[in-house]
């Protein structure tokens, strides 16, 4: 991805960027933005607008340059091969809109290194991203830094019905946890409900939400190996509350937030497995896993996707 030597200050903040505390309009005051209703100020840090209500709202992960570069490669593959074709199928070809302002608007919620925001914009969508963890340090390499905001998913700084599509890759399992661990806090359910309600609030009626994460009922977690250094998979109880199941997502978005429908999506071609193929203990798993994901992505294997026999969920919600 092309590096930006200097991150520009956002020149114009869209009118639908609002105060996350009270949703009042934000007005420029000196080098900050100030809410016209509650008078709270939001500074720019390292060139990016910081829309956190409280510094404690930051996600407590560690800064890790090697991890960020690995995620850039992985997210480039999944965006180009899975997320972009899906967005086109759901929202149509953005080039069909004669006016830039009419192009479908996408939010990457918990965008991490934000490669997807770059690529969605490169291919004609109006894409924006928010994150509140240490991956924001990699944003200086992005081509659309003015569309990235430091914010918390529990209090999105956007007006109601702003986006046509909201995506979230493995966001909800990391809500309501102690630091960057798999241990949940007492009110984790309410915190996740809050995030789901916010995602639904900022999606237009008839719009879409796509969430993805390891599947809780499956005892094999191949994606959180930093909790099991040197391991091939992280074994866990299906009763563990860190991860989410299809029923958990249905409870959050349909029964809890009133969305009209929810379904699982095929898994291919979400992963390249490039990184795992380099690992001497994981290389032998790549071929069988790819074949199994192909089965799960077929019409015949669709019934397996919500079950414990599927390690990874991609879920489509329609408001």
Secondary structure, DSSP 8 states (H G I E B T S, - for coil): ----SS----S---TTBB-TTT--BEEEETTEEEETTT--EE-EETTEEB--SSGGGS------HHHHHHHHHHHHHHIIIIIHHHHHHHH--GGG-SSGGGS-EEEEET-TT-HHHHHHHHTT-EEEEEE-SGGGGGGGG-S-GGGEEE--TTS--B-TT-EEEEEEES-GGGSSBSTTSS-B-TTHHHHHHHHHHHHHHTEEEEEEEEEEEEBTTSSEESS-GGGSTT-SSEE--TT-SSSB-HHHHHIIIIIIT--SEEEE---TTS---HHHHHSTTTHHHHHHHHHHHHHHHSTTTGGGTTSTT-SEEEEEEE-
